[in-house]
Amino acid sequence: TGDDVSKRPTPLLENKSPSIDPNAANNADTSTMSAEDALNLQEKKLKFRSEELNKLRAAHMKEFQARFTREQQAILQEEMRKLTEKGEYMAIFNLMKDQTGKIKQAMQMENMRFMALHGQVWDAKKDGDGLEGGLSSMEKLLEASGGVG
């Protein structure tokens, strides 16, 4: 037909991975699903939270690194000025090496602090034990699926 392919609207690419709605996952009734489905649902919730945490951590660390580097550059320039006034030019290399170590250590410490505050993706308040009732709930699921005699 003389249809020009370049003029056709291109369809949006669909995300083939299943959409995870954390609210729907939190409100799901695990008493009517099989143990495998309950574990799959729990895995999806944890994966979603983990992905969100990693996005937050990356943004936080980028902002922290920029701020810390700005502060350290001012300190480094002042110390370099003092060393050049004294004529200790070779000491500048050690100063820069030490500064790099300080930045690396500060980044590691900030990452550990952030993960200590926000790193737990499993939340007992939101998840309970993952099956709303501990071992007895898991046993009921296994019995319902025919796994326990």
Secondary structure, DSSP 8 states (H G I E B T S, - for coil): ----GGGS--------S----HHHHHT--GGGS-HHHHHHHHHHHHHHHHHHHHHHHHHHHHHHHHHHHHHHHHHHHHHHHHHHHHT--THHHHHHHHHHHHHHHHHHHHHHHHHHHH-----HHHHTTTTSSHHHHHHHHHHHHT---
